[in-house]
């Protein structure tokens, strides 16, 4: 008995994104090809440059209304790729509706910062700031600095520590109550 497998059709159509290929020369001038055709600069008497990269992305995506795949080929041979997504239409409709309204100020809590410093660290070593789970880096003279937002701490009588990951130096300070 022989069985034949039926070829199943995909349930959704495949995605076809426009491709923008950007080649960068040693002077920083960009040559842009969009879906197989040359993509000219905004002004005919100029060239695309690194300084205009944001403007180029806006032009390629029609100010973020179209999703585009971007490939940047640097003159040294490295290649970077990304997909620039279009802004969702419901967001642009909401923003367009708000354009005549006054924007209300957003009230955010002010940050209460405390600083702890210490020395004895190896220059350039990674320093862990223990309470807030952030990290710092040792300076060239072997010192370090860490900042913690006190609004994020449940108990203001806690300790904050700087921990050198290579040197093992631990500097601790009790937070003010």
HELIX and SHEET records of a PDB file:
HELIX    1   1 UNK A   50  UNK A   52  5                                   3    
HELIX    2   2 UNK A   53  UNK A   60  1                                   8    
HELIX    3   3 UNK A   89  UNK A   98  1                                  10    
HELIX    4   4 UNK A  150  UNK A  152  5                                   3    
SHEET    1   A 5 UNK A  37  UNK A  38  0                                        
SHEET    2   A 5 UNK A  29  UNK A  34 -1                                        
SHEET    3   A 5 UNK A  18  UNK A  24 -1                                        
SHEET    4   A 5 UNK A  68  UNK A  73  1                                        
SHEET    5   A 5 UNK A  79  UNK A  84 -1                                        
SHEET    1   B 3 UNK A  37  UNK A  38  0                                        
SHEET    2   B 3 UNK A  29  UNK A  34 -1                                        
SHEET    3   B 3 UNK A  48  UNK A  49 -1                                        
SHEET    1   C 2 UNK A 113  UNK A 118  0                                        
SHEET    2   C 2 UNK A 144  UNK A 149 -1                                        
SHEET    1   D 4 UNK A 134  UNK A 137  0                                        
SHEET    2   D 4 UNK A 126  UNK A 129 -1                                        
SHEET    3   D 4 UNK A 159  UNK A 164 -1                                        
SHEET    4   D 4 UNK A 170  UNK A 174 -1                                        
END                                                                             
